[in-house]
């Protein structure tokens, strides 16, 4: 009975998600409860299951909220601007270098594990150059997508968080074991950029296209320069390096590192409490959806494991 209900829950969940009939959060939160009721468990039992399940995911949810906010604040303050500008100038009109630096900028942009930040940093910066050099925009999209997939392995990235939550292991420990594979992925991305650089160079030479002047984009014009903190560049850089070291060395729980770090950089860069509140609100949309999904996944994990459904499903299969 438990195995049958468990498989039905999975099947219904996949159908609802793939047909865009329900959000994953809805499926995680509602379907297991219905299944537990069908199996004869009381609301008191289910409440206990939920408590144990959410208890295993709340730390991960906090980690994601504060990591996205932290790197969002660093981006607001201009921590990555100097590096990105330097790479763009260094590339000049060398197509291969442009593609290599696109990959590096996308890697930097995805340090926070949020795709929105990656594209907001990379595309407005590089698209005018691609248009000027007549490089296909699809190449830009490919490199951004590949960098996003590789950098998502960081412990506050969505896939790593979800995998760690499901396996009930610490996200940082999981990431440390995956670092060699992540390094391999980053090296491979540079190799892909070099290959595509050669392809685009030959294509443009064959077509006889030359670079054209480009105008400032709407995205570049809309940047809020009042948020930049060039005088705090070294503080922000050193603090971020220390924060990453603290993660690897486990000086504090992973979620606590970002909680404390976010509050400190927010206070240092934007002393005005009202401005602090606005920066938190600005970055909230990037983290809220996955956070909701993670907490609801806690219900799913708690009910499915505590009722014995997972165990019976494994025996049946």
N, C-alpha and C positions, 0 to 999 in steps of 0.2 A: 504494500500500500504506500509506504513512504517513498520507495523508489519510483513508483508510477506517478505519484503526485509531483515529485521532484522533476522528473523528465517533462511532465506536462507544463510545469512552470517555465522551464527553459524554452520549450517549444513556443509557448504563447508569447513569452518575452521577446524571442527573436522575431516572430511574426509582427508584433506590434512595433518594434524598433525599425526593422527593415522596411516596413510599409509606411513608416512615418506616421503611425497612428498614436504613438505615445512617446514621451521622453524616457530615456533610461532611468532617470530618477523615479518616475512614477512606477515603472516595472519593478525596480529594486525595492521600493517601499511597500507596494500594495500586494503584488502577486504572492510573495512568500507568506504574508499574513493570511491571505485567503486559503492558501495551501495548508497552512498549519491548522486553521479552523476545520478544514475538511478532514484532516487526519485526527481530529478529536482533541486537540490541545486547547486548554482554557486561555482566556484573555490574560490571566495572571501569569501563566507559563510563557505566553508570547511576549508579555511585557518584560519578563526576565531575560528572554532570548535577545530582545531588541537592545536592552541595556548592555549586555555583554558584547553584542556586535558593534554597536556605536562606540563602545569603550575602546575598541581596537582601531577605530578610524579617526577619532577626533584629533589626535596629534597630527596625522597626515593632513587633515583639512586645514588646521592652523598653519602648518608649514607652507602649504600652497598659497593661502591668503597673504601671509606676510612676505613670502619670497617674491611674489608678483609685485606687491606694493613696494618692496625695497628697491628692486631693480627699476621699477617705474620711476621712483623718486630720483635714482641715479641718472636715469635718462633725462628727466626734467632738468636736473642740475647741470647737465652737459658733460658728464663723466666720459662718455664715449665720443664726444664731438671731435676732439683734437685728433684722436686716433683715426676716426673715419675720414676726416678732412685730409689728414696726412696721406692715407692710403690712396684717396682719390687723386690727389696731386701727383703722387709718385707714379701712378699708372699712366698718366698722360694719354697718348693716343695708341699705346700698345694694347691691342685687343686681348691678348692672352693675359697680360697683367690686370686688365680691367676685370676679366672673369675670375681670376684668382682672388683679387681683392674684394670682388662681390661676395665670394664664398666666405672670406674672412669676416667681412662686415656682417653677413647674415649669421655667422657663428656668434659674433659679439652680441648682435641684436637678440639672439635667442638664449642668452645666459639666464634670463628670468623664467624660461620655460613656457612663455606665452607667445603664441604665434602672432598675435596682433602687434606686439612690440617689434617682432622681427621684421614684419612687412612695413611697419611705419618708419623704421629706421633705414631699411635697405632700399625699398622701392623708390621713395621720393628722392633719395640720394643718387641712386644709380640710373633710374629710368631716363632722365634727361641726357645722360652720357651715352646710354645705349641708342637713343634716338639720334643723337649727334653723330655717332659712329656707324649708324645703320646696322647695329647688331639686333638680331631678332629678340623681341621681348620674351618669347617663350624660353630662351636660354636663361634669362634673369629669373623667371618663375621656377625653372628646373633647379637652378642652383640654390635658390631660397628654400624650396621644398626639401631638397636633400640635406641642407644644413639644419633645417628644423628637425627632421627625423633623427639626425645624429645627435644634436644637442639636447634632444628630449630625454636622453639617458641620464641627465643630471638628476639628483635625488629629489628635486622639487618639480621636475617635469611630470606632465600628466601620465604618460605610460609607465614610468618608473613608480610613481606613487600608486597607481592602480595595481600594478604587479606586486608591489610590496604589501599593499593592503590585502590582496587576495591570498598571498603566501604567508601573511602574518609575520613578516620580517621587517627590520628597520630599513628604510629607504636608502640611508647613507651606506649601510653595509652592502646592500645590493649594488649600489652604484660603484663602490670601490672595486668589487669583483668584475664589473663591466668596463672599467677604465681602459684596459688593453683593447677591447673591441671598439670602444669609442675613439681611441687614438687611431686605430686602423681605419675607421670610417672617415675621420677627418682627413687623413692622408689620402684616402681614396677619392674624397671630394676634390682635393686639390688636383689630383690626377685627372679627374673628369673635367675640371675647369681648364686644364692645360690642353686636353684633347679637343674640347669644344672651341678653345681659342684658336687652335690650328685650323679646325673646320671652318670657323667664321672668317678667319683671315683669307683662306683660299676662296671662300664663297664671294667675299667682297671684292677681292682682286679680280676674280672672273667677271663680276658684274661691273667693275670699274667705278665703284662708289667711293666717295671721299667724305671726310668729316664735315659737318655743317655746324654753324653757330647755334647755340640753344639758349632759350630764355629761361628765366627763373620760373619754377613751377608754382602752382597754387599752394601745394603742400609746403614748399620752402617759405612762401610768403606768410603762411599762417602759423609758423613756429612762434611760440610765445617766448621772446627773448628775456622777458622780465623774470622768468623762472630760472634762467641760467645762473650758475654760481662759479665763475671762472677762478675766483680767489680761493675757493675751497676745493679746487681740483685735486691737489695732492692729499688733502685730508680724506676726500672721498675715495681716492684710489687706494691709499694705504689701508683705510678702514675696510674696504671691500676685500683686499687681499687677506687681511687678518681674519675677516669673517669666514672666508673660504677655508683658511687653515683651521679655524675653530671647528668647522664642519667635519673636516677629515680627521682631526685629532680628537674629536668628540669631547671638547672641553665642557660643553653643555648639550642637553638634548637638541636635536636638529631644529625642532620647531622653536625652541627657546632662543637659539642663536639668531634666527630671523626676527623673532618678536622684539628682542632687545635691540638688535641692530637697526631695525626699521624705526623704532621710536627715537633712537639716538640721532640717526642721520636726518630724520624729519625735523627734530628740534634744532639741530645745528644749521641745516640749510635754510629752514623756513621758521624762524623764531615766533612769528605771528601765529597764535593758535587758530585764528580763522583761516589763514592760508594753509595751515597743516590739515585742517578739516577738509578743505577743498581738494588738496592733493590726494587724500585718502579716498574721497568720493570719486575723484577722476579715475582712479585705478581699480575701484571696486568691481566694475562690470567685467574686467578681465579675469577675475578670480571667482566670482559668485557662482557661475553655472557649474564648474567642476567641483566646487566645494559642496554644493547641494547634492550633486551626484555621489560624491564620496561618502557623505553622511548617510544618504539613503542606501548606499552599498553596504554600510554597516548593518542596517536592518536585514538586508538580504543575507549577508554572511552569518549574522547571529542566528536567524531563524533556520536557515538551511543546515547549519552545522549542529546547532543545539537540539534540533528535532531529530537528528540522525538521518535526514534525507540524503546528505552528501555521502555518508558512509554506505547507506543502502544502495544508492545509485552506483557507487564504485563496485560493490559486490555484484550487482545485476549486470554490469557491463563487462 
